[in-house]
């Protein structure tokens, strides 16, 4: 029936099985490669033995045989393809992919390819993916837990409105938790607001925000410093004490801060910034008060200069504190940063709106600019109307 010797040698090399069965399901031929592949003498697998010996259960063999014999009922189908596992003589498993074809009115021929390595690789991949998914879930659960901790220390929009009736807080973390932080505080004579951009975003930034929270409490509540420039100086000292305890280490952690103090009686604004500015909108004009070129932290051992700038606010002036996440967002038709100039134009556009409307408009504008791009950084914008 076949050029048996030559074909069996080829099949041995290819780890390929050939099986011929008749209409009753009896096996009439098994190639010699069954010896190498499964460990059985091909003669021992003829007849109905093929369905019993190399199966893990009799029902399994009957089910496969019934499935294959259906090929006789669908002779128009060129090839029936399926995969299943076979039991070796040593009790192991071999996965085989079968192509079963109609040979003639009385016989079918099945050609089987050893795919055990592929199946084992698939199994390992599935197990690895499952492990990665579990690890990812553990990490994500931990980050969401960190989010709850961070939210517990963050003041709320309602608290901001306790200090300033007309105000908004636009706060959009990039990765669940945020490296942006804010601080509101009220003294007998003054109200304070600070916008803080800590090193990094996500978990590293969030950890720095926890440090910032501790520092601000120390400087405002315990040390009772009131001048904005002196507050920034004290924050710089506190951060170096907190982070740079090893004097031989490079100080690579820090934060940018914009801090304002408003006199509750006169509405005089005092501003100091560490690598951050603020914007004041009055009618169609935008005034920018620029901060020091030094951040809080980073440069250990350098004498930094933080200056307090004064600005007399008038009724209906809008004051904005912000981190760089909004203006650094990529988007638009040319996929460029929004930039500070466009941000100023937005602020002029919304000048006559209520604070609630301003927040909604800025968030819409941000999302409209971003479109399908990923959020570049944490976003924080605080607005107050005098």
N, C-alpha and C positions, 0 to 999 in steps of 0.2 A: 504493500500500500504506500509506503514512503521510502525514500532513500534513507533507511533508518540509521545506519552507522554514522553517516556524515551529519545528518540533521541532529542526532542526539548529541554528538560532540559539540555542535554549535549551541544547542540548547543548554548543555552543561555550562558552557562559558558564559552564556547570557543569563543564567538563573531563570530560565523561562520554561514553563510547563505547557505541554499540549495534551489535551484529553479529548477523546471521541466517545460520544454516547449515542445510544439509539432511542427510538421513540418510547420505549418502556422505561428509560432512565438507567439502563444497564450500561456500565462503562466497558467499552470494547478495546480502548487503547489508552495507555498512560506512558508518556515519554520517560526515558531513562533519567532525565534530570530530576525526577521525583526523588531519586535516591540521594542526590546531593542537596536538594532544596529541603526535603522533608524528612529524609532518613529512612524511607520505606523502599522495599523492593517493588518496582512498578507492577509486577505480576500479582502481588498481594493486594493491590488496590482495584483490580478488575471486578466486574460484576457490580454488586451492590455494596461491596466493601468500601468503595470510595466515599460513600455517603455516611458510613458508620465510623471507620477507623480514624479518619483525620478530622472528625468533628468533636466539639466539646459536649454535645448532647445529641441524641437521636432526633428529637424534634427539629433541632437546628438543621441537620442534614436533610430531613424531609422537606423543610421549608425552602431550602436553596434549590433542591431538585425540582420541586413544583414550579418555582420561579423560572428556572432555566427551560423546562419543557414547554413553557408557554411560547417559546420561540417558534415551535412548530405551527402554532396557531396564527402567527404573524410573520409569514414568510417574506412579506414586503419590507419588513424592517431589516436592514442590512446587517447590523451588529447590535447586540445587547451588551451593555457595559455595566459592570457593578464591581464592588469590592467586598471581600469578606476575609475573615481570619481562618487559618487552618492550624490544626494541632500537629506538631512534629512528633517523631517517634520518641524524642526525649521529653515530651510534655511541654515544649515551648510553643511559641506563637509565631506564625508567619502570616503576614498580610499579603494578599494577592489581588491584583486588579485583573479582572477577566474581560475578554472580548469574546462573546459567544456568537457564532455565525451559523446560518443554515447551510449545511454541506450538501445534503440531498434529501429526498423524501423520507429517508429512514434514519439519517444521522445528523448530529450537530457536532461542531468542533469548537472547543474552547481553548484559547491561548491566554495563559496566565503569566503576569509579570510580578516579580517580587518587589513589593513596595514597603517592606518592613522598615527599612531605614527612614523612609519618608514619613511613615506613620509615627515612628518613635520621635522623629524631629518635631512633627506636629504636636505630639503629646507634650514634649518638653516645652515647646513654644506656648502651648495653652497653659501649662502649669506655671511657666515664667510670667505670662501675662496675668494670670490669676494672682500670682504673688505680687506683681507690680500694682495691680488694681487694689489689692488689700493694703499694700504699703501706702499707695496714693490716698486711699480712704483714711488711713490712720493720720497721714500728714494733714489732709484737708480738715479732718475732724479737729486736729490740734490747732490749726490756723483759725477755725471758726471759734474754738474755745478762746484763743488769744484775742479774737475780735470782741468777744463778750467782755473780756477783761479790759481791753482798750476802751470800749464804749462806756464801761463803768467809771472811768476816770475823765472822759470827755464831758465837758459841759454841753448843754442842749441849746437848741434854738430858742426855747422858752426862757432859759436863763439869760441868753443874750438880750432878749426883749425886756427882761426885768431891768437891765441896765440902760437899754436904748429902745424906746417903744417902736420906732421905725427902723428896722434893721433886717438883714437876712444873713443866712449862713449857707453857702453852697460848698458842700463837702462830698467829694467823690474819690474814695480810695481806688487805686489801680488794681490791687490784688487782695481783696477782702479786708486786710488790715492796712493801715496807712502810716507813712512816715511824716505826713503833715499833722500838725498839732496846733491847737489854739488855746488861748487863755483869756478869761475875763476876770476883772477884779475891781472892787469898789472900795474906795477910801472915804474918809469924812469929806474931803475936798475934791477928790479926783475919781474919775473912772478910767480904767485901763483896758486896752485890748491889744493882744499880741497874736500875730500869725507866724508860725514856725515851720520851717521846712528842714526836717532832719535828714542826715545822710541816708541815701538809698530809699527804697520803698519796700512794700511787703513786710515780711517778718523782721529783717534788720532795721528798717526804718521805724517799725512799730516799737521795737525794743528801745531805740533811741528816744522815741516819744515818751516812753515811761520814765526814762532818765530826765527828760525835759520837764515832765510834770513834777517830779521831785525837786528839781532845781528851782522852778518858779515858785513853788510853795516855800522853799527855804529863803529865797531872796525877798519875796513880797511879804510873807507872813512872819517869818522869824527874824529876818534882818531888817525888815521895814524900810527898805530903800525906796525913795519916791522919784528921783530924777531919772528919766529914761536912759540917758547915756551911762549913768552910774549903775543902773540895773543891768545893762548889757555887759558892762565890765565885770560885775559880780557874777553874772551867768557864765562868762568865759572862765572865771576863776573856779567856779563850782564844777563846770564840766571837766576841766583839767584835773581837778581833784578826784572826780568820779571815775573818769575813763583812763587817765594816764597815770595810774599809780606806780607803774614801773617806769622810772625815769629814763631807762635806756631804750624804751620802745618809741617808735614813731607815732606821732599823734595824728591819726587819719580819720578821726570821727568829729563830726561837728553839726552845726545847724545854721541856717540863715533865719534872721528874725527881723520882723518889722513890729515896732512897739509904739503905741500912741497913748498919751495921757491927756484927758480932756478935763479942764476945770469946770466943775458943775455950776459955778456961779457966772463966770465970764465967757465960757465956751472957747477959751484959749486952748489950742492944741499944741502939745509938745511931742515931738517925734524923734526917735533914734532908730537907726536901722543897721543891722549887721548883714551887709551884702544884699539888702532888700530895700525897696522904696515903697511909698504909698502914693495914691492918686486922690486928688480932691477935685470934685466936679462942681462948678458954679456956672449955671446957665450953659452956654456953649463953649466954655473954657475948661480945660483940664490943667491942673497944676500938679507937678510931680515933685515930691520931696525925696531926694535920694539919700540912701544910707551910706555908711562907711564901706570902704572897699575890703574890710576884714569881716570874715564870718565869725561865729562863736565856735571856738575849737580850732582844729586843724593845725594851726601854726603855734606849736609849743615853744615857749621861751621868747616870743616876739612881743614887744610892747605895742599894743594896739590902741588906736584912737577912735573912740565913739563920741559923736557930737549930738547935742540936743538942739533941734531946730524948732522955732516957735512959729505958729500960724494962727491968726485970728479968724475963727470960723464965724460964719453968718447963718442966719436962719435959712433952711432949705439947701444948705451945702450938703453934698454927699461925699463921704470918706470911704475909700476902699483899701483894704489890706488883702494881699494875695500872695500865694506862692507861685512858682514858675510853671506849674502843671498846666494851667489854662493857656498861657501864651506860647508854651513850647509844644502844644498839641499839633501833630502832623495831620494835614487834610487839605481840603479845598481842591480846585481843579488841577493844581500843579503839585499836590501832595507836599506842601511846605508847611513850616511852622506858622501858626496864627500870628504871632509876634505882638509886641507891646503896642505898636502903632494902631493895629486893627482893634486891639482890646480897648484902647482909648476911644476910638470911633464908636465902638459899641456902647461905652459908658455915656458918651454924648447923646447917643440915640435914645437911651433909656432914662435920661435925666428927669423927665416930667412924670415918670411912672412911679407908682407906689413901690415900696421895697419888696413886697410879695411878687408884684409883676416883674420887677427887675430880676429877681432870682429866677423866675420861670423863663424869662427871655434869655438870660445868660446861659442857662442850662440847655435851652433849645438851640441857641447859637453854637454852643460847644459841640453838641451832638450832630448838628447839621454840618459843621466844619469837619468833624472827625469822620462821618459816614461809616464805612466798614473798616476803617483802620483800628488797630488796637489803641487803647488809651495809653498815651506815652508815659505819663507820670501821675502821681497823686494830684488831685485838684482841690484847692481851698481858696475861696473868695469870700470875704466878709465885707458887707456894706452897711453903713449907718447914715441916716439922714438927720441933720441937726434941726 
